[in-house]
Amino acid sequence: MSSRTSIEVHSQQKRTQLSTHFLGEAARTLTMRANTRLLSIEALRVIAILCIAIFHSFLPWFESMVDWDGFLAGTALAPNGRASLQALVLMGGINQLGAWGNHVFIMISGFFLLPRATETSVLPGYWHMQVRVTARRIAIILTTVVLYGLIALIAHHFAPEITNAELDDWYWISFGIQFVWVYLALVVLCPFIGWLWWRVRKQNQLLAALLIVVYALNFYIAFFSQGTGEPGVLDWRKLMSAVSYGMSFLVGGWIAQHVRPGSCCYGCHAFVLALIGMIVAEFIAGSLGGIASVNALSYRSTSIFAFVMAVSALLCALAQPADSAAKYPRLARVLAFASAGTLGFYVLQAFFSTGWHTAANTILIWALGFGLAPFIVIGSLFSLLFYLAIILLDACIGQVVVRRVSKLFVGHKPAE
């Protein structure tokens, strides 16, 4: 064998050894991440979904304040014939918390999914592995939607007043659950995002530039170009909503790569400051511009306050050590049970919004007679009970079916 051939063989052997070593290290890292559950992140996910439940309970009332028709005149929300400043700040804050909850959900998903895709993108068989794990995630989402869609259609046949589902009107399963479809799109795109992100040299600069552009456009949409009615699926404002959640997904992955559990000591302080900033902004908007400014400040997914609060809340959750679940196993099981119903909650509350909003509005009309504080407190308690009822129902029906579907992908169960 010539000396040149020997060198080439040795070089190939060395590359194989390095590849095997890297594969082993990556596998150990990913296994550790998959098996590590932070109680604080599970708790954050549960709190986020509860905030979304509260947001949906009060949403018709906020919309009634925006599209003023005089219905609320003389009530605790508008005692002098117009919305009071206190009501504007509280209702605007609830709107912000709803957007915050959506950003948190997407950000946590990016926190777990993107690093797996990014760090394995250099390994052999990357695309084959991603097809399998992505197919499983898609199957879980679609199974949940189809299952509850069929239940909603059956319920509509016997009691049409409790559900939005109709065979001749597909709004309920298209725009009615548009957030679920955005989440599905991010799941599908995750392998491609991870592959590209690993090959970006100046990740921090690119991420900062994208955030500046996206939220500058969001500011323009919220204050100058909201439009009228429901924008079409290809309307640029509708697409920007999806892009905003995509940025939260990307930021969640970035945080997972750069912040280790137990090492972040400033997240909680940042969250408090962001929360105070949001309340002050709502107060100023309500004082100077009334309901129009408050609505613009928390318009759909455009709020910079909701995004900053989501980032700081995730950083706050990462202040907890990685072994927290092992120290508190019972609490870990409770939080895992509650967070497992997240997708089911999104779908069920949307499909049956007609029925549960009727119940919520009846209770809230009664509560409003006692004042603004009872209105907010009782509405929040209703949302909590509604959330608990949904996750219990999902545990008995949806998750049972989803587990059977997941068994078709045994050996390829990714961290969610």
N, C-alpha and C positions, 0 to 999 in steps of 0.2 A: 504494500500500500504506500502511495507517495505521501510526502510530508504534507502537501496541500490537502489531500483527501483526509488525512488524519486530523488536521486542524478543523476541517469542515464537520467531520463526524463529532469531534469533541465539542464544537460550538453548538451543534444541534442538540447534543446530550445536555449541555448546560442550559439551553433555552427550555428544553423539556422539564428539567429539574426545577427551574425558576417558575415555569408555568404551573407545575404540580404544587410547588410550595405556595404560590399565590392563591391557587384554587383552594388549598386546604385552609389558609388563613382567612380567605373570604368566606368560606363555608362556616368556619368557627364563629366569625364575626356575625354573620347573618343568623346563625342558630341562636347565638346569645341574644340578639335583638328580638328574634321571634319569640323566645321563651321569657323575655323580660317584659313584665307588665307593670307600668307605673300607676299606682293608685291615684296619684294626682291627675294624670292624663285621663284615666277612666272617669274620675269625678268631674273633670272639666267637660268631658263629652256629655255626661248626664246633665250638668248644669246648663250647657249650651242648648240641648234639646228642650229642657224645661223652659228656658227663655223664649225659644221658638214657639212653644205651646202658649205661653202668655201673650206673645206678640199676636198670634193668630186669634186669640180670644178677644183682644181689644181692637184688632184691625178694622172691623166694620165701623166701630165708633170713631176711630181716627179718620177714616174715609168720610164719615158723615160730617166731621169737623172741616175737612178739606172742601168737600162738595156741599157747602152750607145750604141746608134747605129749611132751616128754622126748627127742625125737630128737637134739637137740644136746647133751644132757647128757654131760659128759666130753670134749667137743671143745674146741678152742681158743676157741670162742665162749662156751662155758659150762663151764669146767674144773671148777668146784665144784658142778655141778648146777644152776646158774643163770647167766644172762647176766652176763659180767664187765663192769665199768664201762668198760674200754677198748673192748670190743666194742660196748657201747651207744653210746658217743660216735662211733666210726667208722661204724657202721651208720646211726645217726641222721643223721650228717653226709652220708652218701651219699644218704639220703632227701631231705635238704634240697637237695643239688645237683641231684637229679632235678627237684624242683619249681622250682628256680632256672632250669634249662634250659628248661622250659616257659614260664616267665614271660619269659625273654630272647627266645625265638622269637616270642612274641606281641608283645612290646614293640618288637622290630625291625620287625615287620610294620606296627605302628601308626606307627612312625617314618617309614616310607616312604609308606604309603598315606594316612594321615589328612591330612597337610598338602596333598596334591594335591586331596583332596576339599574341604577347608576353604577354601583360597585361591581355588579356581575356582567356589565356590558362588554368587558374585555375578555370574558371567559369563553371557551369553546361551547357551542351549543346554546348560546344565549337566546337566540330567537326561538328555538324549539322550546326551551324552558318557559319563556315569556308567553308563548302561545298557550301553553297548558295552564299557567297560573291566571292569565288574563281571561281565558275561557271560563275558568271556575268562577271568577268574580262576576263576569257578565251573566253567567247562569244564575247566580244568587240574586242579582238585581232583577233580572227578567222574571225569574220564578216568583219573587215577591210581588211584582207588579201584576203579572198574569193571575196569580192566585187571588189576590185581593180585588182585582178587576172583575173576575168571575163572580166572586162573592157579592160585590157591589151591584152587578147586573141582576143577580138573583134577588137581592134585597129590593132593588128598584121595581121588580115585577110585583112584589107583594106589598111594598110600602115605599112608593116613589118619593115621598116627602123627606126621607132620611138620607138619600144619596144623590149624587150628581150624575151617576152613571146612566147613560142612555145609548142605545145602539145607533140611533140616527143623529147623534151629536157627539163627536169625539174630542171636544175641547177638554173634557174632564181627564182624559188619559194622554193628552198632548201638552197643551199649555197648563193644564191643571196640575201637572206634576213636572213642570219644566226643570225644577231644581234637581230632580232625580235623573233626568236625561242629561243634564250638565255633568252630574257626578259620573254617569255611565260613560260619557265622552272622555272624561279625564282618566277613567280606568282604562279605556281602550288606548288612549294616547300615551299612557304612562311608560310603556317600554320604549317608545320613540323619544319621549322627552328625556328619559334616563340615558339612552344611548347618545343623544346629542349633548346633553349637559356634561357628561364625562369628557367630551372632546372640546369643550369651551375652555379657553385658556384664562380669560379674565372674567370669571363667573361673578364675582362681587360687583364689578363695574357694570356688567350687562344687566344683572338683577336690579341694581339701583336705577339704571337708565329706564328699564321697562316699567318699574313702579312709578317713576316720575311721569312718564308719558301716559300711562293708563289712568292715573288719578288726576292728571290735568284734564284729560278727556272726560272723566267722570264728573269733575267739577263743572265743566261746560254743560254736560247733559243735565245735571241736577238743577242748575240755576238758570240756564238759558235755552235748553232744548229738550224738555221733557216730552213734548208732543202731546197729542190727544188720543184717548182710547188706548187699547192694547196694541203695542207695536207688533208688526209681523215677524215671522221667524227669522227672516233675513234682514230685518231692519238693523242698522248699524248700532243703535242704542241697545237693542236686545242682544246683539253679539258682544257688545262691550260688557254686558252683565256677565256673560259666560267667561269672557277674558279676565274680568276681575276675580272671579272664583279660581280661574286658572293660575293667576298670580299668587293667590293664597295657597294653592296646592304646591307651587314651586317654592314659595317661602317656607312652607312646612318641611319640605325635603331639605332645603338649605340649613334650616335650624337643626335638623337631625344630624347633618354632617358636621356641624361646627360647635354644637353645644352638647356636652355630656350630662346625664342626670346627676344632680347633686353639685354641679359646678356653677350654676347660674344663681347669683345672689342679688340681682337688680331687677328681675322680672316683675316681682310683686310691687315694688315701688313704682316701676314704669306703668303698671296696670292702674294703680291708684291715681297717678297723675293723669293718665289718659281718660279715666272715668271722670275725674274732676273737670278736665278740659271739655269733655263732651257735655256735662251738665251746664257749665258756664256758657258754652256755645249755644246750647238750646235756650238758655235764659236770654242771651243777647238777641238771638234770632226771633224769639217770641216777643221781646220788648220792642224791637225796631221794625220787624217785618210781619209780625203776626203769623197766622197759620201757614201762609204761603212760604215764608222763609223756613219755618220749622219743617215743613214737608220737604223742601229742597235739601235741607241739611241731612235728612235721613232717607233720601229717595232711593228705593230699591237697594241695589248692591253697591251704590256709588260712594257711600260714606267713608271718608278717610278715618273718622273716629272709630267706626266699627272695626276697620281693618287693623288699626294700631292697637286697639284693645285686644283683638284676637292674638296678635303677635306677642304682646306683653303677657297675656294670660297663659299662652303656651310656655313662654320663658319662665313664668312664675311656677307653672306645674313642674318644670324641669329642675327646680330648686330641691326637689325631693330625691333622696338616694334611690338607686335602681333596685334595691332589695326590699322595697316597702311592701310589696305584695306578700313576700314570705313572712314578714313580721306580723301582718294583719290578714290572715287567710280568710276569715269570715267576711270582713269588709271587702276584700278583693272579690269574693264570690258574688256579693250583693251588687257591687258596682259593675262587674262583668255581666251579670244578668240584666241590669238596667240598661247598660249601653248596647247590649245585643239587640235590643228592640228598636234601635235608632231608625234603620231603614223602614221597618214596618210602620213606625209612627209617621214618618214622612208620607208614606203612601196612604195609610188608612185615614189620617186626618184630612187629606185632600179629597179622597173618594167619598167620604161621608161628611163633608163640611156642611152641607145643607142641614142635615139632622142635628149635628152637635152645636152648630152655630145658633140654631133655633133655641136649643136648651140654654146655651150660654147667654144669649141676648135676653131671654126671659128672666134669668137670674140677675143679670147686670142691670136691667131696668128696675127691678125691685131694689137692688143694692144702691143704685144712684139716688134713690129717695132719701137715703140716710146721710148722704154727703160724698165728697170726692174720695176721702181716705177709705171708707168702707167699700166704695166702688172698686178701688184698686186692689184692696186686700182680698175681698170676696172673689173678684175675678181671677186673681192669682191663685187662690186656693182651688177654685174650680179647675183651673188649668193643671194644677198639680194632680188632682184626682183624675182628670181626664187622661193625663199622661200615664199615670199608674195603670189605669184600666186598659189603655192601648197596649202597653208593654206586656201586661198579663195575658191579654188576648193573643198577642203576637207569639208569646212563648208557648201557648197551647196549640196554635194553629200554624202560623207562618214559619217559625223556627223548626218545627217538626218536619215540615215539608222540605225546607232548605237543607236540613241535615241529611236527608235522603239524597238530595241532589248533589251535595258535597261529596258523598261517598263515591260518586262516579269519578271523582278526581283525587282519590286517595293517593297519598305520597307527594302531592303537589299543593299542599295547603299553605298559602302564604300568610304572613302577618297582615291583619286588616287594621 
